[in-house]
C-alpha cells in the first residue's frame, strides 16, 4: 500500500510528461494498477514461502507434522492481490487526475 503511494509521488513528473504528451487517464491508471498487482502478488507469494518454511522448521523442532490447506494458500495470495488492487487504484486515480503543468513542476 505504501509502496504504491510512494511510487506515484516519486513519479509525478513522469505522469505530468505523459499527460502533456496526450496520455489518457485510463492508461495511466492501468499502468499503476498492473504494477501494484504484480508487486502485491510477488510480496504475497514471498511471504507465503517464508511462512511455510518457518512453519516447517518449527514443526520439525517441536516434533509435529505440518499440513497446509489449499484454502489457506488461496486466501493469503488472494488477500494480497485485493490489497494491491485497492491501494493501487487510489494513487493511480489521483495520478491520472493531475494537471500536467502542476505535475511537471515537481522536477
N, C-alpha and C positions, 0 to 999 in steps of 0.2 A: 504494500500500500504506500509506504513512504518512498520506496524506490521510484514509483511512477510519478509521484508528486515532484520529487527532485529532478527526475528526467525531463518533465515538462518545463520546470522552472529554468533549468540549465540550458535548454534548447529553445528558449523563447526567440532568440534572434533567427535561428533556423526556421522556425514556424513563421515568423514575420516575412522572411525572404520567400518562402514557399507561397504564402498568401499573396505577396506582392507580384509574384510571377503567375498568379492565376490558379493556384491550387484550390480545389473545392473543400469546404469544411468537412464533408464526409470522408474524403481521402485522408485528411489529417487525423480525424477520429479513428479511422480504420488502422492507420499506421500505429497509433499508440495502443489501441485495443489488442492488436495482434502481438505487439511487443509485450504487453502486460500478461497476456495469456501464456506466452512462451516462458516468461520469467517465473510466473507463479506455478506453472506445471513443472518446470525444472526444479524449482525450490521444493515443491511438494514431493516429487519423486526422490530427491536427495534426502529430504527429511525422513521419508518413509524407509529408505535403505538404511540410514543411520539408526533409526529407531528399531528396525528389525535386527540389525547387528548387535545393538546394545541389549535388546531383549534376549537374543540368542546366547550371548555371553553370560548374562545374569542367570538365565535358566540353567545353563550348564554348571555355573558355580554353585547354585543352590541345589541342583540335582533334580529339577523338574523338567518335564517335557514341554515343549513350546508348540503351540498351534496358532496360526494366524488365519482368521476368516477372510474370505474374499470380500465380504461386505465391508470389513474394516479398511481394506486397501482402497476400495472404490470410494468409500466415504472420505478418506483422507485426501486422495487426489482430487475428488470432486469438490470438496470444500476449498481446496487450494485454488482450483480453477475458477470457482464462483467469486472468491475474494479478488482474484486477478481481474476478472471481468468487471465487477462492480467498481473497484477502486482504480481501475484503469480507465473506465468510461468517464468518470467525473473530471479528472485532469485533462483528458482528451477533449471533452466538450468545452472546457474552459479555454484550452489552447486554440480550438477551431474558431472560437468567437473573438479572438484577439484582433484588434485593429492593426493592420500591417505596419503603419508608421510608428505606433507605440511599441510594437514588438521589436522593430529594428533599432529603437533607441537603447535597447538593452546591451548593445555591442560594447 
